[in-house]
Amino acid sequence: MFIANRQTYGSPRVFQALKREGIHTSEKRVARLMRESGLRARALKTYSRPAKVKFFYKAIKNHRKDIDKAKQINQQWSGDITYLKVGARWHYLAVVIDLYSRRVIGWALGKNKTTALTLKALQLAINKRKPTDNVLFHTDRGAEYRAHVVQQFLLKHNIKASMNRPGCCTDNAEVESFFHSLKADVIRGNTFDTMQKLQTKLKGYLNYFYNRQRLHSSLGYKTPAEYELAGN
């Protein structure tokens, strides 16, 4: 079970996966056996440094903090961009996540951190979900989201922008948690000498493993796909 899930599961998730397979044991026993066998989930330390925020960024409020958690899909989305290395050069991954199920519904990889990358991920999310009601889209205060062209795109598609409060990176904790999982599961211990190789790896991880196979403790150890299907 540990190997089958890409060595990404610690003992709580291994226990839950065994339980789903009808194997009766205890979480403590699983932890002990994994410890004795030297099996440890892939992990990654991450560090964040708050970006300097200019005064005019305060124009967009954090609307998310004043509303309840999403109760169904397409109510609240969240997006962000992270750095991934290809050879000696940084590349950039933009994602859109549905906060109801933590499902990745749009993503784009590129050589440059631009509004074009942001819009590509957003367009993919819209094409996949085809939301009919208002959607709240929450992000950090980066220029790739604050830019006029992005804000106009959101207005065109009836999506309401929401942004972190200055200096409060935890306002977008779900996406930060996703990036931590991604880098622990995919990046740590691997190198990519071409963008195409990284793209292929991300495609398998994001479209299948993360959305359809990886158990999420915040979802009661269901996958995002299962959680949406159950309509919790």
Secondary structure, DSSP 4 states (H G I P E B T S, - for coil): -TTTTTT---HHHHHHHHHHTT----HHHHHHHHHHTT-----------PPP--GGGGGS---GGGSPPPSSTTSEEEEEEEEEEETTEEEEEEEEEETTTTEEEEEEEESS-SHHHHHHHHHHHHHHH---S-EEEEE-S-HHHHSHHHHHHHHHTTEEEEEPPTT-GGGGHHHHHHHHHHIIIIITT---SSHHHHHHHHHHIIIIIIIII--BGGGTSB-HHHHHHHT-
